[in-house]
């Protein structure tokens, strides 16, 4: 669940995911205590250790969300709207330094800085 409008969520840019663990009966568990809460917390720790934003640790209000947006905060997603209009997701990813950085003008329609 989100209150974000289009272009204001990292999910819109393909760099975020929400996870949930299923309990023994196969039902999603968002429990704040117990085994499944511990799994979710560990997942967040591993996400952060691998360069991702882990909601379990630094954005608890947005759990079970993880994202990759290096150098940008959770609220900066909307700053990439213009990049997407110009060159799609690849342009946004290049701006974040995580996309395939193509310098061939035949591939991008122009040379990037």
N, C-alpha and C positions, 0 to 999 in steps of 0.2 A: 504494500500500500504506500502510496506517495502523494504528496501534495504538489509535486513538481509538474510544471507545464511542459509541453513539447520542447525539447532542446535544453531543458534545465536539469536533466538527470544523466548521470554517467551511463545508464543503460541505453540511452538514445544513441550513444557513440560506440556501443559494442565493447565497452571496457569495464563493465560491472556485472556482477551476478549476485543473486540471492540464493542462499542454500538453506535447507532444512533437513534434519535427520528424521527418519521414520522410527517409531517405537517398535516394540516386539510384535505388535499387531499390524504393522505396516501403515500406521497412521502418522501424519506429520506431528512432530513434537517441538513446540516452541517453549518448553518448560524453562523456567528461570533457575531451577535447582535440579540436582540429580545427574544421572548418567548422560542424558542428551544435552543438557546445558553444558556439561563438562566437555563433550565432543565439540559442540559449537564454539566454546571458548578456545579449545586447542586449535580448531580450524582457523580461527581468527589470529591466533598467535603465529601459526605457520604462514598465513597470508602475509602478515607484517614482516616476518623474518625473510620472506622472499620478495619484498619490495612492493607489496600490495597494501592498500588501505584495509585494515581489518576492523569492521564495525564493532566486533566484540571488545576491542581495546580502545579505539579512539573515536568511535561514533556509535555509542551504545543505543541511542534512540533509533538507529536505522538497522538494527540487527534483523536478519542474518546476512547483511550486505558486505561484499568485498569489491574492491575496485582497483584499477591501475590508472592513476592520473598524476604522474610524477610532476612535482613542483606546483601543483594546483590544489586548491582546497575543495572540499565537498560542494561548496557553493559556487565554484568557478565554471561549472559545466556550460552555463549559458554563454560564456565568453567565446565558445567555439562555433556558435551558430553561423557566423559569417564564413568561417572556413568551410563548413559543410555546404553552404550555398555555392561557394566558389568551386570546390573540388571534391565534394563528397567526404565520406569518412576518412579516406586516405589523407586528405588535406588536414583534417582535425588530428589524426594520429601523427602526421609529420610535425604539426605544431607542438604536440606533446613530446616529440622525440621518440615515439615508439613505433611509427609506421615504417614501411619500406621507403627510404629516402631516395627517390628517383631524381636524378639530375638530367636525364635524357629528355629534351624538349619534345621529342616525338611521342613520348609516353604520357606527358602531363599537359601538353598544350603550351608550355612555356618553361623557362628556367626558374627554379626556386632559389631564393636567397640562401 
